[in-house]
Amino acid sequence: MFTGIVEEVGQVRRQRGDGLEIEAHDVLAGTKIGDSICINGTCLTVTALDEGSFTVDTVPETLRRTDLGDLRPGDPVNLERAVQAESRMGGHFVQGHVEATARIAAIEPDSEALLVRFELAPEALRYVVEKGFIAVDGASLTVVSRDESSFSVTLIPFTREHTNLGSRRPGDRVNIETDILAKYVEALLPARR
């Protein structure tokens, strides 16, 4: 489990058909082979480590559901280690199970912040709630508004500077994980009828 509070922006060192090698520093502290690290919101298992990088395997399902297959050497990625029981719980509960990708439709200045609108398929959008939580590339954000085909969030300067979202542009594809509660409620309701 994760919190959606990005610890570090790493960089893709190498992309190969079955995995990624990521340059990182902060998230390597205490990390060992077999640990989970969230990359752009996707929970993956560390399969190799060295002093300045770690490697994860990616399977076809991961590549179908996420934007990880689009990554190229040098691309920035959001990184977060799995939460520990004694850690503070900022953000919200994030599983690292990406449901879909969204496209950035528009970015508009909003005082010191940026208002970013994302187009999302209806099957995932139905779980997006105004003023609820959403993880975009693994970053915990609050939904500002939602309509029939999109939702928007505000990116404060700190988020832009400490995640890869500050370098995203209209047309870019991002990973989306909605708040888990809505999916459980939907799954349990038919049993109550």
C-alpha positions as CSV (number, residue, x, y, z in Angstrom):
1,M,0.0,0.0,0.0
2,F,1.1,3.6,-0.7
3,T,0.0,7.1,0.2
4,G,0.3,8.9,-3.1
5,I,3.0,11.2,-1.6
6,V,5.7,11.0,-4.2
7,E,9.1,10.6,-2.5
8,E,11.3,11.2,-5.5
9,V,11.3,11.8,-9.2
10,G,13.5,9.2,-10.8
11,Q,14.6,8.7,-14.4
12,V,14.2,5.9,-16.8
13,R,17.7,4.5,-17.5
14,R,16.6,1.6,-19.7
15,Q,13.4,0.2,-21.1
16,R,13.3,-3.3,-22.2
17,G,10.4,-5.6,-23.3
18,D,10.0,-7.2,-19.9
19,G,11.0,-4.4,-17.5
20,L,12.4,-1.0,-16.6
21,E,15.7,0.1,-15.0
22,I,15.1,3.3,-13.0
23,E,17.8,5.8,-11.7
24,A,17.0,6.8,-8.2
25,H,18.6,7.7,-4.9
26,D,16.1,8.4,-2.0
27,V,13.9,5.4,-2.6
28,L,16.9,3.1,-2.6
29,A,17.5,3.7,1.1
30,G,16.5,0.5,2.9
31,T,15.1,-1.1,-0.3
32,K,15.8,-4.7,-1.0
33,I,15.0,-7.2,-3.8
34,G,11.4,-8.2,-3.5
35,D,10.2,-4.9,-2.1
36,S,7.4,-2.9,-3.8
37,I,8.0,0.5,-5.4
38,C,5.3,2.5,-7.0
39,I,6.4,3.9,-10.4
40,N,4.0,6.5,-11.9
41,G,1.3,4.9,-9.7
42,T,2.1,1.3,-10.6
43,C,3.1,-1.1,-7.9
44,L,6.0,-3.2,-9.1
45,T,8.5,-5.6,-7.5
46,V,12.2,-4.7,-7.3
47,T,14.1,-7.5,-9.1
48,A,17.6,-6.0,-9.1
49,L,19.4,-3.2,-7.3
50,D,22.7,-1.3,-7.6
51,E,24.0,1.9,-6.1
52,G,22.1,4.3,-8.3
53,S,19.2,2.3,-9.8
54,F,16.7,-0.5,-9.4
55,T,15.0,-2.8,-11.9
56,V,11.4,-4.0,-12.1
57,D,9.7,-6.5,-14.4
58,T,6.7,-5.5,-16.3
59,V,4.2,-8.0,-17.6
60,P,1.8,-7.6,-20.5
61,E,-1.2,-6.8,-18.2
62,T,0.8,-3.9,-16.7
63,L,1.8,-2.6,-20.1
64,R,-1.8,-2.8,-21.3
65,R,-3.2,-0.9,-18.3
66,T,-0.5,1.8,-17.8
67,D,1.6,4.2,-19.7
68,L,4.8,2.4,-18.7
69,G,5.3,1.0,-22.1
70,D,5.5,4.6,-23.5
71,L,8.5,5.5,-21.3
72,R,11.9,6.2,-22.9
73,P,15.4,6.6,-21.4
74,G,15.6,10.0,-19.6
75,D,11.8,10.2,-18.9
76,P,11.0,11.4,-15.3
77,V,8.9,9.0,-13.2
78,N,7.2,9.4,-9.8
79,L,8.5,7.0,-7.2
80,E,7.2,6.0,-3.8
81,R,8.2,3.1,-1.5
82,A,5.4,1.0,0.2
83,V,4.2,2.6,3.4
84,Q,5.4,1.1,6.7
85,A,3.1,0.7,9.6
86,E,4.9,3.3,11.7
87,S,4.8,5.9,8.9
88,R,2.6,9.0,8.8
89,M,-0.4,8.6,6.4
90,G,-0.5,11.7,4.2
91,G,-2.3,11.5,0.9
92,H,-4.8,8.7,0.7
93,F,-4.7,4.9,0.5
94,V,-3.2,4.0,-2.9
95,Q,-2.8,0.4,-4.0
96,G,-0.7,1.0,-7.0
97,H,-3.2,-0.9,-9.1
98,V,-3.7,1.4,-12.1
99,E,-7.1,1.1,-13.6
100,A,-6.8,3.1,-16.8
101,T,-4.9,5.9,-18.5
102,A,-6.2,9.4,-19.1
103,R,-5.1,12.1,-21.5
104,I,-4.4,15.6,-20.5
105,A,-7.0,17.7,-22.3
106,A,-6.0,21.2,-21.0
107,I,-3.7,23.0,-18.6
108,E,-4.7,26.5,-17.4
109,P,-3.1,28.9,-15.0
110,D,-5.1,29.4,-11.8
111,S,-3.2,32.0,-9.8
112,E,0.0,30.3,-8.6
113,A,-1.5,26.9,-9.4
114,L,-2.4,25.0,-12.6
115,L,-5.9,23.6,-13.3
116,V,-5.4,20.4,-15.3
117,R,-8.3,18.6,-17.0
118,F,-8.0,14.9,-17.9
119,E,-10.2,13.0,-20.4
120,L,-11.0,9.5,-18.9
121,A,-13.0,6.6,-20.2
122,P,-16.5,6.2,-18.7
123,E,-15.8,2.9,-17.0
124,A,-13.1,4.5,-14.8
125,L,-14.7,8.0,-14.7
126,R,-17.8,6.6,-12.8
127,Y,-15.6,6.2,-9.8
128,V,-14.3,9.8,-9.8
129,V,-16.1,12.0,-7.3
130,E,-15.8,15.7,-7.0
131,K,-13.7,16.6,-3.9
132,G,-12.7,12.9,-3.7
133,F,-9.2,11.4,-4.0
134,I,-7.5,10.3,-7.2
135,A,-4.0,9.1,-7.9
136,V,-2.5,10.6,-11.1
137,D,0.8,9.0,-12.0
138,G,0.9,7.9,-8.3
139,A,0.4,11.4,-6.9
140,S,-2.5,11.8,-4.5
141,L,-4.7,14.7,-5.7
142,T,-8.1,16.1,-5.0
143,V,-10.7,16.1,-7.7
144,V,-11.8,19.8,-8.3
145,S,-14.6,19.0,-10.8
146,R,-16.0,16.2,-13.0
147,D,-18.3,16.1,-16.0
148,E,-19.4,13.3,-18.4
149,S,-16.0,12.8,-20.0
150,S,-13.4,14.4,-17.8
151,F,-12.2,15.5,-14.4
152,S,-9.8,18.2,-13.2
153,V,-7.3,18.7,-10.4
154,T,-5.3,21.6,-9.2
155,L,-1.5,21.3,-9.2
156,I,0.1,23.6,-6.6
157,P,3.7,24.7,-7.2
158,F,5.1,22.2,-4.7
159,T,3.4,19.3,-6.6
160,R,4.7,20.5,-9.9
161,E,8.3,20.8,-8.6
162,H,8.3,17.5,-6.7
163,T,6.6,15.2,-9.2
164,N,6.7,14.5,-12.9
165,L,3.3,16.3,-13.3
166,G,5.1,19.6,-13.7
167,S,6.6,18.5,-17.0
168,R,3.4,17.0,-18.4
169,R,1.7,18.6,-21.4
170,P,-1.7,18.4,-23.2
171,G,-2.0,15.1,-25.0
172,D,0.2,13.2,-22.6
173,R,-1.1,10.0,-21.2
174,V,-1.1,9.4,-17.4
175,N,-1.9,6.5,-15.1
176,I,-5.1,6.7,-13.0
177,E,-6.2,5.0,-9.8
178,T,-9.5,6.0,-8.4
179,D,-10.5,5.8,-4.7
180,I,-11.0,2.1,-3.8
181,L,-14.1,2.8,-1.7
182,A,-16.4,3.4,-4.7
183,K,-15.4,0.1,-6.3
184,Y,-16.1,-1.9,-3.1
185,V,-19.5,-0.1,-2.6
186,E,-20.5,-0.9,-6.2
187,A,-19.4,-4.6,-5.8
188,L,-21.3,-5.0,-2.5
189,L,-24.6,-3.3,-3.4
190,P,-26.0,-6.2,-5.6
191,A,-25.6,-8.6,-2.7
192,R,-27.7,-6.3,-0.4
193,R,-30.6,-6.2,-2.9
